[in-house]
Amino acid sequence: MSRNAMVVHPHHRDNSLTAYLARVAEKRLLSEGYEVDFLDLAAEGFDPAMTEADQPDWGNRDKRYSDTVMAHQERLLAVDKVVVVFPVYWFSMPALLKGWIDRVWNYGFSYGRSVPRLGNLSVLFVALAGAQEDVGTDVDFIRSSLDLGVRRGIGEFNGLKETVLHLVANSEGADVEDREGHYARIEEGVTEAVADFAR
Ligand SMILES: Cc1cc2nc3c(=O)[nH]c(=O)nc-3n(C[C@H](O)[C@H](O)[C@H](O)COP(=O)(O)O)c2cc1C
């Protein structure tokens, strides 16, 4: 049986750490035998701003959304694992990713039905935060914020099979002497998280 996964890459720069780790995730999924749909939101020109066509109609859960959104929904239905790699912006996610969730994970599609249509979907969120583990409590606050806003607010709300968070701290490598070692450990951690998730 073929296994299908998607990697979501919501970064505007292709040479970012986010982009690099999204490719690491893709490589790992391929080596676990998955076919991978690599969704580069910026390269595909996805517009995160909500439109009238994609605004939920609370009286009609079968509303036909825009062609763009319908196409993204089909892509989601075709996979059983999604890995989303994103930089933490303001304790949350960047607008490009938020807008993809706002428009695509829509009423009547991912929520608003008695049987969730994404009930067989597992999602791993890999979040890169500039905050340092040993400086203050920001990393703990970011973890709590993502636990509420992402795991509870998106994963549980949409009835997903599983939602996993992997938080990478100090993504800017601040105050690190051995930068190569620091980034090698980050890559190793992401590879392991994806391997565990892919099983
Ligand atoms: C608009 C903006 C908001 C940010 N907000 C946070 C934040 O709330 N917490 C944090 O730890 N880092 C924050 N950062 C730092 C980013 O998480 C960090 O630069 C990123 O993970 C680096 O990955 P990249 O090279 O792929 O962009 C922010 C960066 C930007 C540009």
Ligand as a Chemical Component Dictionary entry (heavy atoms), coordinates in Angstrom:
data_LIG
# 
_chem_comp.id                   LIG 
_chem_comp.type                 NON-POLYMER 
_chem_comp.pdbx_formal_charge   0 
_chem_comp.three_letter_code    LIG 
# 
loop_
_chem_comp_atom.comp_id 
_chem_comp_atom.atom_id 
_chem_comp_atom.alt_atom_id 
_chem_comp_atom.type_symbol 
_chem_comp_atom.charge 
_chem_comp_atom.model_Cartn_x 
_chem_comp_atom.model_Cartn_y 
_chem_comp_atom.model_Cartn_z 
_chem_comp_atom.pdbx_ordinal 
LIG C1  C1  C 0 8.059  38.629 12.624 1  
LIG C2  C2  C 0 8.879  37.741 13.509 2  
LIG C3  C3  C 0 8.384  37.357 14.733 3  
LIG C4  C4  C 0 9.114  36.483 15.549 4  
LIG N1  N1  N 0 8.575  36.094 16.751 5  
LIG C5  C5  C 0 9.267  35.237 17.525 6  
LIG C6  C6  C 0 8.712  34.794 18.760 7  
LIG O1  O1  O 0 7.605  35.166 19.150 8  
LIG N2  N2  N 0 9.442  33.932 19.504 9  
LIG C7  C7  C 0 10.674 33.496 19.101 10 
LIG O2  O2  O 0 11.283 32.704 19.815 11 
LIG N3  N3  N 0 11.216 33.878 17.926 12 
LIG C8  C8  C 0 10.546 34.748 17.139 13 
LIG N4  N4  N 0 11.081 35.136 15.936 14 
LIG C9  C9  C 0 12.377 34.559 15.505 15 
LIG C10 C10 C 0 12.145 33.430 14.492 16 
LIG O3  O3  O 0 11.423 32.364 15.080 17 
LIG C11 C11 C 0 13.479 32.911 13.944 18 
LIG O4  O4  O 0 14.101 34.007 13.319 19 
LIG C12 C12 C 0 13.282 31.789 12.948 20 
LIG O5  O5  O 0 12.920 30.610 13.625 21 
LIG C13 C13 C 0 14.551 31.500 12.163 22 
LIG O6  O6  O 0 14.254 30.574 11.137 23 
LIG P1  P1  P 0 14.377 31.006 9.596  24 
LIG O7  O7  O 0 15.834 31.286 9.342  25 
LIG O8  O8  O 0 13.892 29.815 8.831  26 
LIG O9  O9  O 0 13.522 32.234 9.382  27 
LIG C14 C14 C 0 10.380 36.011 15.113 28 
LIG C15 C15 C 0 10.886 36.427 13.870 29 
LIG C16 C16 C 0 10.155 37.273 13.081 30 
LIG C17 C17 C 0 10.728 37.699 11.750 31 
# 
loop_
_chem_comp_bond.comp_id 
_chem_comp_bond.atom_id_1 
_chem_comp_bond.atom_id_2 
_chem_comp_bond.value_order 
_chem_comp_bond.pdbx_ordinal 
LIG C1  C2  SING 1  
LIG C2  C3  SING 2  
LIG C2  C16 DOUB 3  
LIG C3  C4  DOUB 4  
LIG C4  N1  SING 5  
LIG C4  C14 SING 6  
LIG N1  C5  DOUB 7  
LIG C5  C6  SING 8  
LIG C5  C8  SING 9  
LIG C6  O1  DOUB 10 
LIG C6  N2  SING 11 
LIG N2  C7  SING 12 
LIG C7  O2  DOUB 13 
LIG C7  N3  SING 14 
LIG N3  C8  DOUB 15 
LIG C8  N4  SING 16 
LIG N4  C9  SING 17 
LIG N4  C14 SING 18 
LIG C9  C10 SING 19 
LIG C10 O3  SING 20 
LIG C10 C11 SING 21 
LIG C11 O4  SING 22 
LIG C11 C12 SING 23 
LIG C12 O5  SING 24 
LIG C12 C13 SING 25 
LIG C13 O6  SING 26 
LIG O6  P1  SING 27 
LIG P1  O7  DOUB 28 
LIG P1  O8  SING 29 
LIG P1  O9  SING 30 
LIG C14 C15 DOUB 31 
LIG C15 C16 SING 32 
LIG C16 C17 SING 33 
# 
